[in-house]
Amino acid sequence: MTISQPTPKAAPIQLVIFDWAGTIVDYGSLAPVYAFDAAFRTHGVELTHEEIRGPMGLHKKDHIRDLFQLETAASQWKAQHGRDWSEEDVNTIYDSFLPLQVEQAQTLSGLIPGVVECFETLKSRGITVGSSTGYPRIVAGPTIEAAASQGFHPDFTVCADEVPAGRPAPWMIYRNMEQLGIFPPTSVLKVGDTIPDIEAGINAGVRTIGVTQTGSEVGLSQADWERLDSESQESAVARASELFVQSGADGVLASIAELPAWLDQHVS
């Protein structure tokens, strides 16, 4: 399912910047959910996967801060520890989270179907491919290596711990543009599966696409997705699509396998 805002055909795209989990690897963006779940449980706090997904796309410390803002998390923490949570506790959860995230990201580093074909098509058209991730480098490194062995090797990757602030700040997009020598922003397309991906793109002044079926807003593994009946699939994609449209995305795709066709239709 592809949705696009009713805009005239735009200028050529020189650079596409992809998110990683839920867009390139890890169908359903499950690795961060599993790691956050385990990290909070270690400290006596149980959250639903829906709650955990709420801040998805942010720097992981920001994600933890947002989760602590939930009444369910804050009240359980106070009951377990006899006090309100603090910034020190954010660091404690993050320290628990990191090794769990490394393990989960490595386990779920398989490329999403259609990624290699999309990548090869973009490169054959002379389009530069960058990438950015909310993962710190220690988590992203093995995933980047695994993806390269499967045929996806972007020209540049920046991690959230390598810029002053993660999404929705525009710095990871700007770092890609700087390192790859590509401007203006209107020649850049940001593709990701979370609302902060879109917000970062808007803040950077680039064009944006949200990914639904394979990403966090639907939040299902490929096996679970394929077990849904067609009506349930359509409903899940429609809900995610509406969120991206409301956030200001220039287009919405089920997966990046649809990107070359979208470019043919919307970019001169």
N, C-alpha and C positions, 0 to 999 in steps of 0.2 A: 504494500500500500504506500503510495507516494502522494504527498501533499505539498503544494507550493503556494506561496503568497502570490497574488495577481500583480506581478511586476513586469515591466518590459524586459526584453532580453538584455542581459548585462554584458559588461566588458569582459575580456578574456581572463581566466583564472591562471595565475602563474604558480601559485603555491596552495596546496591543500595540507592542513594541519589536522591530524587525527588524534583523538583521545585513544586510550588503550583498552582498559577493561570494559567490556560491554560493547565495544566498537570494533576492535581489532582481535582481541583474545577474550577468553572467559565469557562465553555466551550466557547472558543474564546477569553479568557482573556479580558473581556470587562470592568470589574470594574475599573482598572487603567485608561483606556481611558476615561470613563465617568467622573471620578473625575478630571483628568487633564483638560479635556475640560471645565468643569464648573469652575474650579479654575482660569484658564486663562481668561475665559469670564468675570468673576467677576471684572477683572482688565483691561477690554477693549481689550483683544487680542483673536481673533478667529483663531483657527487652524483646519485643517482637521484631521480626525481620522487617516489617513495614515501618516501625519506628526507626530502626537502624538505617534504612534506606533514605529517610527524610533528607538528611544533609549531604547525600552522595554527590561527589564531584568536588568537594572542598578539600583543602589540605587536611591531612588526617588529624592533626591536633585541633584544627577548627571544627572538624567533624565531631570529635570527642566533646569539645566545649558545647556544641549545639545539642548533643545527646544529654549532657548533664542539665541542660535547661528544661528538659522534659520533666514534668512532675513525677512521672513513674520512676525515672532514674534518680532524681534528687531525693525523693522520699525513701526509696530503697537504700540509697547510700547512707542517708542519715540514720535509718533504722539499724544498718549493719555496723556503722562506724561511730555512731553517737555524736555526729557533727555534720554541718553542711560541707559540701564538696568545695575544694579550693583549686587554685592553679597547680599546686603541687600534686593534687590528685589527677589532674589532666595528664601531667608528666608520668605519673605512676601507671595509669591506664595505657598511655602511649608506649611505655617501655614493655608492658605485657603484650601489647598489640603487635609490635614490630616483628618479633620472631614468628608469631602465628601468621602474620600477613606474608612474610617471606615464604613460609611453607605452603600456604594456600595458593599464592600467586604462581609458584612453580608447578603445583599440581594442576592448576587450571590455566595453563599457558598455551593450550591448543588454539590455533587460528580459527576464527569464525568462518563458516563457509562463504566463499566468494571474495575473501580478502585478497588472496594472491592474484586472482583475475583482475580485480579492480586496480590493485597496485601496478600490475604490468600494463594495463590499459593507460593509466595516468602517465607512467614513465614513457610509453610509446608516443604519447602526445606532447612530450616535452615539458610536462608539469612536474615541478619539484614537490617532494613529499616530506613534510615535517611531522612531528608528533609531540605531544605533551601528556603528562600524567600527574594525577594527585599523589601517586606513590613517591616516596623518597627513593633516591638512587639505589640504596641497598636492597630495596624490594624490586625495583624496576629492572635492575641489571640482568638478573637471570632470565626474566621474561623477554627482554629485548634480544638476548642471545638465542633463546628458544624460538622466537618468532623469525629471526634471521635464518635459522636452520630449516625453517618451513617455507621460506621464500618471501618473507616481508622484512625489508631492511630499509627503513626511511633514511633520508639524507641527514636528518638531525632529530635528536630527542632531548627534551628538557624535562626535568623532574621538579616537583613542587618545592623541594628543599634547596633548589639551586637559584631561586629568584626571591625578591623581597617578600612576596606574598603569593599564595596560590589563587586559584579561581574563587570568586569572579573577577579578581584583578586581571588586567590584560598582560601582565609581564611575561608569562610563558609564550604567549603569541608573539609579542614583540621580540623576545629572545630568538625565536625561530626565524623571524623576518631579518633580524640583525645578522645572525650567523649564516643565513643562506643568501643574504644580500638581495632580498626581494621587497619591493615597495611599488606603488602605494598600497595602503590597507585594502582598497577596493579590489585589488587583484588577488586577494587572499581569501580562502574559504576555510572556516573552522567546522569540523565535524565531530560530534560527540553525542553521548547518550544521556546526559544530565542537564538540568536547567542551568547550573553554574557554567557548563560549557557554552551555552548560548549567551548567558550574561557576560562572560569573559569576551566572547566574540563581539558583542555589541559595544562593550567598553573599549575594545581595541579598534573599532570602526571597520571590522571585516564582515564578510558575509558568513552566514551560519546555517548549518543543517543539523537537525535532531534525528537521532536513530532510535527507533521504537522496539521492534520485535526482539532484537538481540541484546537490548540494553537494560539499564537499571529500572527504568520507569515501568517496564513490563516485569522484569525480574525473575524470569524462569529459565532454567537450563534448557538446552535444546530438546532433551528427552521429555521434560515436563511440558514444553511448548507443543511438541508433536502429539502428546496425549490429549490435548484440548480438542474439543469439537470446533468446527469452523465458526460457529456463532460466538463461542467464548474467545477464540482468537481475534475475531473482528472487534469484539467489545474491548479487549485489552489494548489492542493497537489504537482504537479510536480514543480511548481515555488518554493514553500517552501522547497521541498526536495533538489532542486539544491543549495539553499542557505546553507543548513546544510552540504551538501557534500563539497561545496567549503570552508566552515569554518573548515573542518577537522573532522567532526563527524564520529565515527566508525559505526554508524547505524542510520537509519531514520525509524520511525514508524508513522502510522496514529494516534494511541493513545496508551496508555500504556497497553491497553487490549491485544496488540500483543507482549508484552515483554516476557512472559514465553516461547512462541514459538521461539522468537529470541534467548533467552538464550539456549534453547535446540539445536539450530542449530549452534551457534557460540561459545559456552563456554563448555569446557570439564567438 
